[in-house]
Amino acid sequence: MLRQSKFLLIPILLTGIAAGQSANGYLTAGVGSGASSTIGEFAGGGEFVVAQTVGIGGELGVVTKHSSFGFFSLDGSVHLLRHAASGRFDPFVSGGYTRAFELFSGANGGNFGFGLNYWLTDRVGVRVELRDLVFSAGAPSTNYWVFRGGIAFR
């Protein structure tokens, strides 16, 4: 009887863990500066948030300028006011690995930024963010910072 009760606790524990997790996605566009010129950026991504605080996710995008390039990022994030389904304000900081690519070349780098999701409903919101892509392939590092805005969904 005691063994059976231990197995009954497993679904209860898993339900508690699942309740503390959520996922959200976003589509953004923005303008900024990089390599001595004005740039545009379009990106989409998503993240899986554990315990309403720590997120892990990815993003795919393109930077448009004289010589455009694509990029993908693997990021970690921290949601400062707990990423709860009932909260409207969701400020965050994020950062991680970025790989930029063109037709025949690529570069490794990183990214960091901060922003805010404002949830209009339980499922749809707006997103504003300042993000910096940093690459050190040459002697001085190259930064592509961009102010982005878009939609968020969960």
C-alpha positions, -999 to 999 in steps of 0.1 A, spaced: 0 0 0 28 24 8 45 17 -25 13 26 -44 10 59 -26 45 69 -37 35 64 -73 3 85 -68 26 115 -58 43 115 -92 14 130 -112 8 156 -85 45 167 -86 45 168 -124 13 189 -125 30 214 -101 61 216 -123 40 220 -155 19 248 -139 51 268 -135 61 266 -171 49 285 -202 60 293 -237 57 325 -257 67 337 -292 72 370 -309 77 387 -343 96 420 -343 110 446 -367 133 475 -358 159 500 -368 193 507 -354 230 512 -362 259 490 -371 291 491 -390 288 528 -396 254 526 -412 217 525 -404 202 490 -403 169 474 -403 161 441 -386 133 415 -388 132 386 -364 110 359 -349 115 336 -320 102 320 -290 111 308 -255 102 283 -229 99 298 -194 105 277 -163 92 287 -129 79 320 -143 114 334 -142 141 318 -164 136 313 -201 155 295 -228 148 300 -265 159 308 -300 154 334 -327 159 336 -365 162 369 -382 178 391 -409 197 424 -407 192 446 -437 218 472 -448 243 476 -477 253 439 -473 225 421 -455 230 389 -435 209 364 -416 213 353 -380 201 328 -355 205 330 -317 202 307 -288 193 328 -257 187 327 -220 164 352 -203 153 363 -169 118 377 -164 119 403 -137 83 403 -125 76 366 -129 62 356 -163 27 349 -149 -3 344 -171 -23 370 -151 4 398 -152 3 424 -179 38 438 -175 66 413 -183 101 430 -183 130 408 -192 168 408 -198 183 383 -223 215 373 -239 233 344 -256 250 330 -286 245 344 -321 256 330 -355 255 354 -385 256 339 -420 258 351 -456 258 329 -487 294 317 -483 305 329 -449 295 333 -413 306 346 -379 301 337 -343 291 363 -318 268 371 -289 238 392 -281 223 409 -251 194 431 -245 164 440 -224 128 447 -231 91 445 -221 62 424 -231 29 441 -224 1 415 -225 -32 430 -239 -50 397 -234 -40 363 -219 -26 353 -253 -16 385 -273 7 414 -264 31 439 -277 69 437 -273 95 464 -272 132 456 -269 167 470 -273 191 443 -286 228 444 -294 244 418 -317 282 417 -311 308 400 -334 345 400 -329 356 384 -362 378 414 -370 403 432 -347 377 456 -333 343 441 -324 313 450 -346 281 459 -329 246 459 -345 222 474 -320 186 478 -328 154 491 -312 127 466 -320 89 464 -316 64 438 -325 38 413 -313 41 387 -286 19 356 -282 16 327 -258 
